[in-house]
Amino acid sequence: MSRPCPCTSRKTYDHCCGPFLEGTRQPATAEQLMRSRFSAYALGKVDYLVATRCAARRGEEDRDELARYCRAVRCVGLKILSVEQGGPEDGEGIVTFQASLQAQGRRSLHIEMSTFAREEGRWVYVDGLVKNKG
């Protein structure tokens, strides 16, 4: 039996984000990409985070900085607050989420409205508007 998925979906990793992070499947929805990116942060999968960023901003990603962040922050839980579009037939979508994080023994909530789009048929993260960070 596989371990629980880091995205806190109540599914096992092998039946949730695992296939996306291992490259055997592509997320069919913006929410699936959001969950898999959370899992990638939790597991330190920097290549996945870079690969799932939109092409226009992919070059802005600093792999070393992402790796440091992944090591420093523990991803405790993810709650999807709302989803607008982002379905299998959509070209764009918005996912608002709340991530529970822990760093240096302190818990914080990160609330973000993330924008996703399709590039060459695949979902990518475009950008996000942080609504609350503590």
Secondary structure, 3 states (H helix, E strand, C coil): CCCECCCCCCCEHHHCCHHHHCCCCCCCCHHHHHHHHHHHHHHCCHHHHHHCECHHHHCCCCHHHHHHHHHHCEEEEEEEEEEEECCCCCCEEEEEEEEEEEECCEEEEEEEEEEEEEECCEEEEEEEEEEEEC
